[in-house]
Amino acid sequence: MICINQVLNNFLKQQGDWKRYLMANWRSIIGAIANHASIEKIEGETLIVSVCDSTWLQELYLLSPILLNKLNQALDQPHLKKIRFKNKLNKPAFNEKKCSQKEKNNHPPHTLTLREKYALKNIHDAELSQALQTFLIRCYEVKHL
């Protein structure tokens, strides 16, 4: 049995309406990145993407050649030449806490290595040591998002 979604996607591809196809299939093309970025508009051969925060904006900018290739492979021919990213804070579609909580639940909490514990133990200011430990754990959690 053929799903209506497949029929519609094939029809859009055949009609050459690549912009609608790209918007309709954004999540399936780029995967989990869609939790943090959405298509704002397409201007000619340039895709403009809204990103939930500056960290993701920087990361996606560095990955833009790979993303551009992946997006063009999903289309019938390479229509896109450039991707521009915009930081869209406070956009309702990007509830950062919601996105982060979902992803944090997929990873076990990080534990410090013996070397890290030893380094923190040598800091005599307890408040500073605790702050550095919390910061280090947060860095590991963000790295795994």
C-alpha positions as CSV (number, residue, x, y, z in Angstrom):
1,M,0.0,0.0,0.0
2,I,1.4,3.4,-1.0
3,C,1.2,6.2,1.6
4,I,-0.4,9.5,0.5
5,N,2.7,11.3,1.7
6,Q,4.9,9.3,-0.8
7,V,2.5,10.0,-3.7
8,L,2.5,13.7,-2.9
9,N,6.2,13.9,-2.5
10,N,6.7,12.1,-5.9
11,F,4.2,14.4,-7.5
12,L,5.9,17.5,-6.2
13,K,9.3,16.2,-7.4
14,Q,7.9,15.5,-10.9
15,Q,6.3,18.9,-11.1
16,G,9.6,20.6,-10.5
17,D,8.3,22.4,-7.4
18,W,11.5,21.7,-5.5
19,K,10.9,24.5,-3.0
20,R,7.7,23.0,-1.7
21,Y,9.3,19.5,-1.7
22,L,12.2,20.9,0.3
23,M,9.9,22.6,2.8
24,A,7.7,19.5,3.1
25,N,10.6,17.1,3.7
26,W,13.0,19.3,5.7
27,R,12.9,17.1,8.8
28,S,13.4,13.8,6.9
29,I,16.2,15.3,4.8
30,I,18.3,16.9,7.6
31,G,17.1,14.7,10.6
32,A,17.6,15.9,14.2
33,I,19.0,19.3,13.0
34,A,15.4,20.2,12.3
35,N,14.8,20.5,16.0
36,H,17.1,23.5,16.0
37,A,16.8,25.0,12.5
38,S,13.9,25.6,10.1
39,I,13.6,27.1,6.6
40,E,12.7,30.8,6.7
41,K,12.6,31.3,2.9
42,I,14.3,30.5,-0.4
43,E,15.6,33.4,-2.5
44,G,16.6,32.2,-5.9
45,E,19.4,29.7,-5.3
46,T,19.9,30.7,-1.6
47,L,18.3,28.9,1.3
48,I,17.8,31.0,4.4
49,V,17.6,29.0,7.6
50,S,16.4,30.2,11.0
51,V,18.5,28.7,13.8
52,C,17.4,28.6,17.5
53,D,20.7,30.0,19.0
54,S,24.1,31.3,18.1
55,T,25.9,28.0,19.0
56,W,23.8,26.1,16.5
57,L,24.2,28.9,14.0
58,Q,28.0,28.6,14.2
59,E,27.9,24.9,14.0
60,L,25.6,24.8,11.0
61,Y,27.6,27.5,9.3
62,L,30.7,25.3,9.5
63,L,28.7,22.3,8.2
64,S,27.1,24.3,5.4
65,P,29.0,22.6,2.5
66,I,27.9,19.2,3.8
67,L,24.3,20.4,4.4
68,L,24.2,22.0,0.9
69,N,25.3,18.7,-0.7
70,K,22.8,16.7,1.3
71,L,19.9,19.0,0.4
72,N,20.8,19.0,-3.3
73,Q,21.1,15.2,-3.3
74,A,17.5,15.1,-2.0
75,L,16.3,17.3,-4.8
76,D,15.9,16.2,-8.5
77,Q,18.9,18.4,-9.4
78,P,21.2,20.8,-7.5
79,H,19.0,23.9,-7.1
80,L,20.8,25.4,-4.1
81,K,24.1,27.3,-4.3
82,K,24.3,28.9,-0.9
83,I,22.8,28.6,2.6
84,R,22.5,31.6,4.9
85,F,21.8,31.2,8.6
86,K,19.8,33.6,10.9
87,N,19.7,33.5,14.6
88,K,16.0,33.5,15.7
89,L,15.8,33.8,19.5
90,N,12.5,33.5,21.2
91,K,10.8,31.9,18.2
92,P,8.0,29.7,19.5
93,A,8.9,26.8,17.2
94,F,12.2,26.6,19.0
95,N,11.5,25.9,22.7
96,E,15.2,25.5,23.6
97,K,14.4,24.0,27.0
98,K,12.1,21.5,25.4
99,C,14.7,20.5,22.7
100,S,17.5,20.3,25.2
101,Q,15.5,18.2,27.7
102,K,14.5,15.7,25.1
103,E,18.1,15.3,24.0
104,K,19.6,15.2,27.5
105,N,17.3,12.3,28.4
106,N,18.9,10.3,25.6
107,H,22.3,10.4,27.2
108,P,23.4,9.2,30.6
109,P,24.8,11.9,32.9
110,H,28.5,12.5,32.4
111,T,30.9,11.4,35.2
112,L,34.3,13.0,35.6
113,T,37.4,11.1,34.8
114,L,40.0,10.4,37.5
115,R,42.3,13.1,36.0
116,E,39.5,15.7,36.1
117,K,38.6,14.8,39.7
118,Y,42.2,15.0,40.7
119,A,42.6,18.4,39.1
120,L,39.5,19.7,40.8
121,K,40.6,18.3,44.2
122,N,43.7,20.5,44.0
123,I,41.6,23.6,43.8
124,H,41.4,24.8,47.4
125,D,38.5,27.2,46.9
126,A,35.4,24.8,47.3
127,E,33.0,27.2,45.6
128,L,35.4,27.6,42.6
129,S,35.9,23.9,42.4
130,Q,32.2,23.2,42.4
131,A,31.6,25.8,39.7
132,L,34.3,24.4,37.5
133,Q,32.9,20.9,38.0
134,T,29.4,22.0,37.0
135,F,30.8,23.9,34.0
136,L,32.8,20.9,32.8
137,I,29.8,18.6,33.1
138,R,27.7,21.1,31.1
139,C,30.3,21.3,28.4
140,Y,30.2,17.5,28.0
141,E,26.4,17.5,27.9
142,V,26.3,20.3,25.2
143,K,29.0,18.4,23.2
144,H,26.7,15.3,23.1
145,L,23.6,17.3,21.8
